[in-house]
Amino acid sequence: MGYHPNTVTFTTLIHGLFLNDKASEMVALVDRMVAKGCQRNLVTYGAVVNGLCKRGEIDLALYILKWMDNAKIEVNVVIYNTLIDGLCKYKHVDDALDLFSEMENKGVRPNVFTFIALVDAFAKQGKILEAEKLYEEIIARSIDPGFCKSKGVENGMELFREISQRGLVGNTITYNTLIQGFCQVGDCDNAQEIFKRMVSCGIPPDIWTYSILLDGFCKNGKLDKALVIFEDLQKRATELNIVTYNTVIEGMFKAGKVEAGWDLFCSLSLKGVKPDVVTYNTMILGLCNNKLKHEAYALLRKMKQDGSLPDDRTSNALIRAHLEDGDKAASAEFIKEMRSGGFTGDASTFGLVTNMLQDGRLDKSFLDMLF
């Protein structure tokens, strides 16, 4: 009749053979398609791979994958997922992991369905530790800074829900990663919900869980919520480190709670906790920002007495405090003193000096001295 089948014709026939469980006929039809010179595409191969995997013909499906590679056809995540899922269902988990590695090496980004197939396979084989380890790694990857942060958290949360439904509850690291992800994108409400779910599932929070929450609440202007957690930790006599105290002190100063921040700082010695450079810098910056320059200088003296050396952050805070008070002479003197220790002005100081140069409050000689 002179009719010449094309790619669409062959793909439709292949799909029909798949629906009728005719795996060998599908492969034969692909062979014929090649012989006829028809262009092979992802839809065609996807139909064949899907059909072979559904029938348990995994070896043939992997053969098709090699065929695609030889034909320089880029395999997408859907076809890889189909093969990984097929390998997992027929208990070839090691092969599935090898294919997962190949997939990543070729630059194909796995999605939630890829991970679910792998974790599910481990869990069904009773390899709970392996499943949880993979789960932990996957959640961390989903919220990796290299990804778009908000999208990463969405991916991590979707995966978390899917795998939780399969009986895996995760561990402390899994929950900490999710909580930190939400805090980083400013979604403290969801971070708190994950924390509540963690506790209800019997997963014990550690000091890093609380530190992540405190940092998230403080940085996102939710000091009241941070203080509830902080006070609860103190009531339970939890041993807190200086990082935790630094976070809360900074949050207090940012919220204008200067007296509370000062009181907490003064209580550190009673608790046997030694302030570090970050503590002193946080205090000095907080005092300077609240026009308490003399108190900041007194703290600088104490900092030196305690053996903590001031750094650029300390010096920049004090220089800006002098400049904002209009005390150019004191600023200049302090800069000369700090330059002997290798001081460098930061962006905030440079910005302030530039503004003051523009409106005539400083001359260029000050800029030269600073930088």
Beta strands, then each sheet from edge to edge (+ up, - down):
end
